Amino acid sequence: MQFLAGLLSVLIAIVAPAGLVLEQVAQRAVRSQFKQVEHLRVRVDSAPSYQLVNGRADRVRLAARGLYPLDGVRLEALEIETDLIAVELQKSPQLKQPLRAGVRLVVTAEDINRALRSPTVVNQLRQLGIGALSPNDAQQAERFLVLNPRVEFLRDRRIRLQAALQETGDPEQVEVVVEFGLAFPAGRQVQLLQPKASLDGQQVPPEIMTTIAEGIPDRLDLRQLERSGIILRILNYQLDPKQLEMAAFVQYPKGQKF
């Protein structure tokens, strides 16, 4: 959400006086949020055009391919289309009315696996250890390293994660394979479908995987964002062996500062 909020703040700045020059200025502002952008187009619709002076635009559209938010981390495509933007320009910019936007994101399995080999992500995985399984046990997490992680998108719309866990000071590694489908009930929760896992080829008991899966929707409930007035819903989710595509709706509340 911080990444999306940062990008939306740039789009909001486009309707401020500093963004009046040309849409090329808007493109440069968006590019500044990324390490690299292969292709980018930003369009600001405003009729009449002078309403931009008052911090209003009918619509802002962004279409980009090959975005690198971090070194070695690539997004295949990102599209954002807003409804009317109305910004209070006095002091720090804030929304005069709720901002609604549609977002489409595409990531490829190849780019994910390349990212998993990047120094930035590798370091994060080393710090993570098995923290996802034992979030309240920092010492336990530090005991393990996650090695050679890999993601595979399967033909039946399932995802397979593979990695090796190695305890610090122990040369032995445990091969971990986790496979699951994804669903988004009401567009606001993340649900694992028929999860299964194995450790060194030995299947993890189904009841253990069921217990883990049952806790995911509560931990990844997008309604938690509503405490700060932000609404985020997953509208569509598509998965094939090459890529994952997701469409979402986001709304920021009136008075939101960027």
TORVEX-971469 format. One record per atom (N, C-alpha, C): residue number from 0; atom name; x, y, z. Coordinates in steps of 0.02 Angstrom, whole numbers. Each point is the difference from the previous one (the first is absolute). Layout:
TORVEX-971469
NUM,CA,X,Y,Z
...
//
This chain:
TORVEX-971469
0,N,41,-60,0
0,CA,-41,60,0
0,C,43,63,0
1,N,58,-2,32
1,CA,43,59,0
1,C,23,16,-71
2,N,15,-53,-38
2,CA,21,10,-70
2,C,-57,32,-40
3,N,-62,-25,9
3,CA,-56,28,-38
3,C,-15,71,23
4,N,4,13,65
4,CA,-13,67,25
4,C,51,49,-27
5,N,63,-22,-5
5,CA,52,44,-28
5,C,-13,17,-72
6,N,-24,-49,-38
6,CA,-13,12,-70
6,C,-62,44,-9
7,N,-51,-11,40
7,CA,-59,42,-4
7,C,16,72,21
8,N,47,9,46
8,CA,18,68,19
8,C,32,37,-58
9,N,36,-36,-42
9,CA,28,31,-60
9,C,-55,20,-48
10,N,-50,-44,-9
10,CA,-56,16,-44
10,C,-39,60,25
11,N,-7,5,66
11,CA,-34,58,29
11,C,40,63,-12
12,N,67,-5,5
12,CA,42,59,-11
12,C,-6,25,-71
13,N,-20,-44,-46
13,CA,-6,21,-70
13,C,-54,53,-8
14,N,-52,-2,42
14,CA,-53,50,-8
14,C,15,64,37
15,N,55,2,37
15,CA,21,62,34
15,C,34,45,-51
16,N,8,64,15
16,CA,30,47,-48
16,C,67,-22,-28
17,N,40,-34,42
17,CA,65,-21,-25
17,C,-5,-51,-56
18,N,-59,-32,-6
18,CA,-7,-51,-52
18,C,-33,26,-63
19,N,-4,64,-7
19,CA,-37,28,-57
19,C,39,1,-65
20,N,65,-6,3
20,CA,41,13,-59
20,C,-20,-46,-57
21,N,14,-64,6
21,CA,-16,-49,-52
21,C,-7,-68,33
22,N,-32,-46,-35
22,CA,-4,-68,26
22,C,68,-32,4
23,N,49,27,-37
23,CA,68,-26,6
23,C,27,11,70
24,N,-21,55,32
24,CA,19,12,69
24,C,-28,-54,45
25,N,-62,-19,-13
25,CA,-32,-52,39
25,C,37,-66,-9
26,N,22,-15,-60
26,CA,37,-62,-12
26,C,66,0,38
27,N,33,57,0
27,CA,64,4,37
27,C,-12,-9,75
28,N,-56,27,25
28,CA,-16,-7,71
28,C,-13,-74,18
29,N,-36,-35,-43
29,CA,-13,-71,12
29,C,64,-40,-5
30,N,41,14,-50
30,CA,63,-37,-8
30,C,45,8,61
31,N,-5,57,33
31,CA,43,12,58
31,C,-17,-47,58
32,N,-58,-33,-3
32,CA,-19,-46,53
32,C,29,-70,-10
33,N,32,-11,-57
33,CA,26,-66,-16
33,C,75,2,-17
34,N,32,-56,8
34,CA,70,-6,-21
34,C,5,3,-76
35,N,-49,-30,-34
35,CA,0,-1,-73
35,C,-71,-12,-24
36,N,-17,30,-57
36,CA,-65,-11,-32
36,C,13,-10,-74
37,N,-22,-58,-27
37,CA,13,-14,-71
37,C,-47,39,-46
38,N,-63,5,20
38,CA,-48,37,-41
38,C,-52,31,46
39,N,-17,64,-13
39,CA,-47,35,43
39,C,-39,51,-39
40,N,-65,3,15
40,CA,-43,52,-28
40,C,-47,25,54
41,N,-4,65,8
41,CA,-45,32,47
41,C,-44,49,-38
42,N,-64,-2,12
42,CA,-46,46,-32
42,C,-44,33,52
43,N,-5,66,-3
43,CA,-43,39,45
43,C,-58,28,-40
44,N,-61,-20,17
44,CA,-60,26,-33
44,C,-30,56,43
45,N,-7,59,-29
45,CA,-28,56,37
45,C,-34,47,-50
46,N,-65,10,9
46,CA,-37,45,-44
46,C,-48,42,42
47,N,9,65,0
47,CA,53,38,-33
47,C,67,-8,35
48,N,53,12,-36
48,CA,67,-12,27
48,C,17,45,59
49,N,-31,59,5
49,CA,18,46,53
49,C,-21,-24,69
50,N,-43,-52,3
50,CA,-20,-25,66
50,C,58,-33,37
51,N,55,-16,-38
51,CA,59,-27,33
51,C,29,50,50
52,N,-8,65,-15
52,CA,25,51,44
52,C,-32,-6,69
53,N,-62,-23,1
53,CA,-37,-7,63
53,C,8,-70,31
54,N,47,-38,-28
54,CA,13,-67,29
54,C,-50,-52,-19
55,N,-29,4,-61
55,CA,-49,-48,-22
55,C,19,-30,-67
56,N,-13,-63,-8
56,CA,9,-34,-64
56,C,-55,-52,-7
57,N,-27,-7,-60
57,CA,-54,-48,-11
57,C,24,-72,9
58,N,60,-12,-23
58,CA,26,-69,2
58,C,75,1,-14
59,N,36,-44,33
59,CA,71,-11,-14
59,C,9,-73,-16
60,N,34,-14,-55
60,CA,12,-69,-20
60,C,75,-12,-7
61,N,22,-57,27
61,CA,70,-20,-3
61,C,4,-70,-27
62,N,44,-11,-48
62,CA,12,-67,-27
62,C,75,-9,-6
63,N,26,-52,32
63,CA,72,-11,1
63,C,16,-73,-8
64,N,58,-14,-28
64,CA,25,-68,-7
64,C,73,0,22
65,N,21,-55,29
65,CA,70,-7,20
65,C,20,50,54
66,N,-34,-3,57
66,CA,15,46,55
66,C,46,-35,50
67,N,50,36,24
67,CA,47,-26,50
67,C,-5,42,63
68,N,-43,-19,48
68,CA,-4,39,62
68,C,63,-8,43
69,N,35,-57,-7
69,CA,63,-13,35
69,C,48,-31,-50
70,N,64,3,15
70,CA,50,-32,-43
70,C,-15,-74,-5
71,N,-7,-25,-61
71,CA,-12,-71,-11
71,C,-71,-21,7
72,N,-46,45,17
72,CA,-70,-16,9
72,C,-40,34,-55
73,N,-33,-41,-42
73,CA,-35,27,-58
73,C,-74,-17,1
74,N,-42,48,-18
74,CA,-71,-10,-11
74,C,-12,2,-75
75,N,-35,-49,-26
75,CA,-13,-3,-72
75,C,-42,59,-23
76,N,-54,14,36
76,CA,-45,54,-22
76,C,-37,29,60
77,N,-14,65,-4
77,CA,-40,34,50
77,C,-42,52,-35
78,N,-65,-2,13
78,CA,-46,50,-27
78,C,-42,29,57
79,N,-8,65,-1
79,CA,-41,34,50
79,C,-45,50,-36
80,N,-64,0,17
80,CA,-46,49,-28
80,C,-42,28,57
81,N,2,65,10
81,CA,-36,31,54
81,C,-67,28,-23
82,N,-44,10,48
82,CA,-59,42,-12
82,C,22,73,10
83,N,-48,44,8
83,CA,15,70,11
83,C,47,9,60
84,N,52,40,-11
84,CA,46,18,55
84,C,-13,73,18
85,N,-11,12,64
85,CA,-9,69,25
85,C,46,8,60
86,N,47,45,-5
86,CA,52,9,50
86,C,-3,70,30
87,N,2,3,66
87,CA,6,64,36
87,C,73,20,-2
88,N,15,57,-31
88,CA,69,20,-11
88,C,29,44,55
89,N,-40,20,48
89,CA,25,40,55
89,C,44,-43,46
90,N,58,27,17
90,CA,48,-35,43
90,C,16,-68,-32
91,N,-6,-54,38
91,CA,17,-65,-28
91,C,-60,-27,-39
92,N,12,-28,-60
92,CA,-56,-25,-41
92,C,-40,-54,35
93,N,-67,5,-4
93,CA,-43,-51,26
93,C,-63,-4,-43
94,N,-33,-57,2
94,CA,-57,-12,-43
94,C,-62,38,24
95,N,-33,35,-47
95,CA,-63,33,16
95,C,-58,-50,1
96,N,8,-55,-35
96,CA,-51,-52,-2
96,C,35,-66,-9
97,N,-33,-56,15
97,CA,33,-65,-7
97,C,29,-10,-69
98,N,58,-32,-2
98,CA,33,-16,-64
98,C,-10,-74,-14
99,N,-29,-16,-57
99,CA,-11,-70,-20
99,C,42,-15,-61
100,N,29,-60,0
100,CA,43,-19,-56
100,C,-4,-75,-12
101,N,5,-18,-63
101,CA,7,-70,-19
101,C,73,-15,-13
102,N,22,-58,22
102,CA,71,-19,-7
102,C,3,-70,-32
103,N,43,-7,-49
103,CA,14,-66,-30
103,C,75,-13,4
104,N,17,-57,27
104,CA,70,-18,11
104,C,14,-69,-30
105,N,56,-5,-36
105,CA,20,-64,-29
105,C,72,-14,21
106,N,11,-61,26
106,CA,68,-22,16
106,C,10,-69,-32
107,N,60,-13,-25
107,CA,14,-63,-31
107,C,39,-45,47
108,N,-6,-65,-10
108,CA,37,-48,41
108,C,75,11,-10
109,N,21,15,-62
109,CA,71,11,-14
109,C,26,60,40
110,N,-38,54,2
110,CA,22,59,37
110,C,2,-13,75
111,N,-49,-38,26
111,CA,0,-15,71
111,C,62,-40,18
112,N,17,-50,-40
112,CA,58,-42,15
112,C,65,39,-7
113,N,2,46,-48
113,CA,58,43,-6
113,C,7,45,62
114,N,-57,25,24
114,CA,1,42,60
114,C,23,-40,61
115,N,-20,-62,4
115,CA,19,-42,57
115,C,76,-13,2
116,N,33,11,-57
116,CA,73,-7,-2
116,C,37,66,9
117,N,-38,55,2
117,CA,32,65,6
117,C,26,10,71
118,N,56,37,8
118,CA,28,11,68
118,C,-50,31,48
119,N,-42,46,-25
119,CA,-48,33,44
119,C,-48,-51,31
120,N,-29,-43,-41
120,CA,-49,-49,25
120,C,35,-55,39
121,N,59,-21,-23
121,CA,37,-52,36
121,C,14,22,72
122,N,21,62,9
122,CA,13,25,67
122,C,-63,1,43
123,N,-56,18,-31
123,CA,-63,1,37
123,C,-21,-71,20
124,N,12,-48,-44
124,CA,-17,-69,16
124,C,45,-27,56
125,N,63,21,0
125,CA,45,-21,54
125,C,-24,26,67
126,N,-26,62,0
126,CA,-26,28,62
126,C,-66,-32,20
127,N,-38,-21,-51
127,CA,-65,-30,13
127,C,6,-68,34
128,N,45,-42,-27
128,CA,6,-68,25
128,C,-67,-34,-3
129,N,-22,-28,55
129,CA,-67,-31,2
129,C,-47,45,41
130,N,12,64,-3
130,CA,-41,48,38
130,C,-73,-5,-19
131,N,-14,-18,-63
131,CA,-70,-4,-21
131,C,-36,-56,37
132,N,38,-52,19
132,CA,-30,-55,36
132,C,2,12,76
133,N,50,38,22
133,CA,6,15,72
133,C,11,75,9
134,N,-50,42,-14
134,CA,9,72,0
134,C,17,28,68
135,N,-15,-37,54
135,CA,13,26,67
135,C,64,-28,30
136,N,38,-35,-40
136,CA,61,-31,26
136,C,59,24,-42
137,N,26,58,16
137,CA,54,30,-40
137,C,62,-43,2
138,N,16,-29,59
138,CA,60,-42,5
138,C,-5,-61,-44
139,N,-60,-30,-2
139,CA,-12,-58,-43
139,C,10,18,-73
140,N,-26,59,-21
140,CA,5,21,-69
140,C,72,10,-20
141,N,41,27,45
141,CA,69,14,-16
141,C,41,-64,-7
142,N,-26,-56,23
142,CA,37,-63,-3
142,C,1,-29,-70
143,N,-45,22,-44
143,CA,-8,-32,-64
143,C,13,48,-58
144,N,25,-28,-54
144,CA,8,37,-63
144,C,-47,-30,-52
145,N,-28,42,-42
145,CA,-40,-22,-56
145,C,44,2,-62
146,N,11,-57,-31
146,CA,47,-6,-56
146,C,-36,-21,-64
147,N,23,27,-55
147,CA,-23,-20,-67
147,C,-76,-1,-7
148,N,-35,53,20
148,CA,-73,0,-7
148,C,-19,6,-74
149,N,-56,-32,-16
149,CA,-24,2,-69
149,C,-76,-4,-1
150,N,-30,36,-46
150,CA,-73,1,-8
150,C,-17,-30,-68
151,N,-52,-40,-2
151,CA,-24,-29,-63
151,C,-76,8,-4
152,N,-24,28,-56
152,CA,-72,5,-12
152,C,-22,-62,-38
153,N,-47,-37,26
153,CA,-22,-63,-29
153,C,-61,11,-45
154,N,-14,-49,-42
154,CA,-54,6,-49
154,C,-69,0,32
155,N,-6,-29,59
155,CA,-66,-4,32
155,C,-10,59,48
156,N,32,56,-15
156,CA,-7,62,38
156,C,23,-9,73
157,N,51,-39,7
157,CA,30,-9,66
157,C,72,27,-1
158,N,25,12,58
158,CA,68,28,8
158,C,42,-49,40
159,N,61,-11,-23
159,CA,46,-44,36
159,C,60,41,22
160,N,16,-5,64
160,CA,59,33,28
160,C,49,-53,22
161,N,63,8,-19
161,CA,52,-47,20
161,C,58,39,29
162,N,30,-28,52
162,CA,58,31,31
162,C,34,-52,45
163,N,59,18,23
163,CA,36,-42,48
163,C,9,40,64
164,N,-12,-33,57
164,CA,13,31,65
164,C,63,-30,28
165,N,44,45,24
165,CA,62,-23,30
165,C,9,33,68
166,N,12,-41,50
166,CA,12,28,66
166,C,71,25,5
167,N,8,58,32
167,CA,66,30,6
167,C,49,-49,32
168,N,58,-9,-34
168,CA,52,-44,26
168,C,-9,-72,-18
169,N,-55,-17,-35
169,CA,-14,-69,-19
169,C,2,-6,-76
170,N,43,-42,-29
170,CA,4,-5,-74
170,C,-61,-33,-31
171,N,-40,-36,40
171,CA,-58,-34,-27
171,C,-54,51,-19
172,N,-35,-15,-55
172,CA,-55,41,-24
172,C,-64,-41,-4
173,N,-56,34,14
173,CA,-65,-32,-6
173,C,-37,30,-59
174,N,-17,-42,-48
174,CA,-36,24,-59
174,C,-75,7,16
175,N,-25,60,-12
175,CA,-70,14,15
175,C,-37,16,-64
176,N,-57,-32,-10
176,CA,-43,13,-58
176,C,-70,14,26
177,N,-28,57,-20
177,CA,-67,19,20
177,C,-40,14,-63
178,N,-61,-26,-3
178,CA,-43,11,-59
178,C,-70,19,23
179,N,-30,48,-35
179,CA,-66,24,21
179,C,-33,38,-57
180,N,-66,7,4
180,CA,-37,45,-43
180,C,-16,63,40
181,N,-24,51,-35
181,CA,-16,63,32
181,C,-73,19,-14
182,N,-31,30,49
182,CA,-66,29,-9
182,C,-4,63,42
183,N,-45,45,-19
183,CA,-8,64,35
183,C,-74,10,17
184,N,-24,-31,54
184,CA,-71,6,18
184,C,-21,73,8
185,N,-52,18,-36
185,CA,-26,69,2
185,C,53,51,-20
186,N,55,-23,-28
186,CA,53,45,-22
186,C,40,31,56
187,N,-9,-24,61
187,CA,31,34,57
187,C,42,-45,44
188,N,3,-65,-15
188,CA,41,-45,39
188,C,41,-44,-48
189,N,54,-28,25
189,CA,40,-47,-38
189,C,-11,-70,29
190,N,-20,-46,-43
190,CA,-15,-67,23
190,C,43,-50,-39
191,N,30,-48,36
191,CA,38,-53,-32
191,C,-47,-59,-13
192,N,1,-25,-62
192,CA,-43,-55,-19
192,C,40,-65,-4
193,N,-25,-50,36
193,CA,30,-67,-1
193,C,76,3,7
194,N,25,31,52
194,CA,73,4,8
194,C,30,-67,18
195,N,59,-13,-24
195,CA,37,-59,20
195,C,75,17,-1
196,N,37,-38,40
196,CA,72,14,6
196,C,37,-64,14
197,N,64,1,-15
197,CA,43,-57,15
197,C,67,25,25
198,N,31,-39,44
198,CA,67,13,26
198,C,44,-59,-18
199,N,50,13,-43
199,CA,43,-54,-25
199,C,-41,-58,-28
200,N,-54,16,-35
200,CA,-40,-51,-33
200,C,-53,-31,44
201,N,-1,17,64
201,CA,-50,-28,46
201,C,-57,50,7
202,N,-61,-24,-14
202,CA,-58,44,2
202,C,-14,26,71
203,N,-13,64,4
203,CA,-22,29,64
203,C,-72,-21,11
204,N,-18,-22,61
204,CA,-69,-22,13
204,C,-51,53,-21
205,N,-54,-21,-34
205,CA,-50,47,-25
205,C,-29,44,55
206,N,-8,-28,61
206,CA,-30,40,53
206,C,44,60,19
207,N,66,-8,-6
207,CA,45,56,14
207,C,-8,54,-53
208,N,-3,-21,-64
208,CA,-9,49,-54
208,C,-67,35,5
209,N,-51,-37,21
209,CA,-66,30,8
209,C,1,54,54
210,N,35,-15,56
210,CA,5,49,54
210,C,35,63,-23
211,N,55,-8,-38
211,CA,36,58,-26
211,C,-44,40,-47
212,N,-34,-36,-46
212,CA,-42,35,-50
212,C,-57,37,33
213,N,-28,-28,54
213,CA,-57,32,33
213,C,19,67,32
214,N,64,8,16
214,CA,22,62,32
214,C,17,55,-50
215,N,9,-18,-64
215,CA,20,49,-50
215,C,-52,54,-12
216,N,-64,-15,-10
216,CA,-49,53,-14
216,C,-2,55,52
217,N,7,-18,64
217,CA,-1,51,52
217,C,63,43,0
218,N,57,-31,-14
218,CA,63,37,-1
218,C,6,44,-61
219,N,-32,-21,-55
219,CA,5,38,-63
219,C,-70,26,-20
220,N,-32,33,46
220,CA,-67,28,-12
220,C,8,73,-19
221,N,-19,17,-62
221,CA,9,68,-24
221,C,-44,51,36
222,N,-49,-25,38
222,CA,-42,46,38
222,C,38,35,55
223,N,59,-26,17
223,CA,41,33,51
223,C,21,70,-23
224,N,4,10,-66
224,CA,18,66,-26
224,C,-54,52,13
225,N,-62,-24,10
225,CA,-55,46,8
225,C,4,40,65
226,N,43,-23,46
226,CA,11,39,61
226,C,29,68,-15
227,N,37,4,-55
227,CA,29,64,-21
227,C,-40,31,-57
228,N,-59,-27,-14
228,CA,-44,28,-51
228,C,13,-24,-70
229,N,47,-46,-10
229,CA,18,-25,-66
229,C,-40,-63,-15
230,N,-30,-3,-59
230,CA,-37,-60,-22
230,C,39,-31,-58
231,N,15,-64,6
231,CA,34,-37,-53
231,C,-35,-66,-11
232,N,-19,-13,-62
232,CA,-34,-62,-18
232,C,31,-32,-61
233,N,8,-65,1
233,CA,24,-37,-58
233,C,-60,-16,-43
234,N,0,24,-62
234,CA,-57,-9,-45
234,C,7,-61,-44
235,N,61,-15,-20
235,CA,11,-55,-47
235,C,70,-28,10
236,N,6,-65,-11
236,CA,64,-34,9
236,C,6,-54,-53
237,N,53,4,-39
237,CA,12,-50,-53
237,C,71,-27,7
238,N,6,-65,-11
238,CA,66,-32,7
238,C,9,-52,-55
239,N,55,5,-35
239,CA,19,-52,-48
239,C,74,-15,11
240,N,28,-50,-35
240,CA,70,-19,14
240,C,51,56,-10
241,N,-18,52,-36
241,CA,48,54,-12
241,C,-7,58,48
242,N,-61,18,19
242,CA,-8,62,37
242,C,-62,0,45
243,N,1,45,47
243,CA,-56,13,44
243,C,-25,71,-14
244,N,-65,6,-9
244,CA,-31,65,-14
244,C,-53,14,52
245,N,1,60,26
245,CA,-47,18,53
245,C,-29,70,-14
246,N,-65,6,10
246,CA,-34,65,-6
246,C,-29,17,68
247,N,6,64,20
247,CA,-23,20,65
247,C,-31,69,-3
248,N,-40,14,52
248,CA,-30,66,9
248,C,28,29,65
249,N,20,63,-1
249,CA,24,33,60
249,C,-33,67,8
250,N,-16,17,62
250,CA,-30,65,14
250,C,34,31,61
251,N,23,62,-10
251,CA,29,38,55
251,C,-51,52,24
252,N,-4,12,65
252,CA,-54,42,27
252,C,13,74,-10
253,N,-54,38,4
253,CA,5,73,0
253,C,45,21,58
254,N,43,49,-14
254,CA,47,24,50
254,C,65,-36,2
255,N,7,-56,-39
255,CA,62,-37,-1
255,C,57,45,-24
256,N,55,0,37
256,CA,58,39,-18
256,C,52,-45,-32
257,N,38,27,-47
257,CA,51,-39,-35
257,C,67,36,3
//
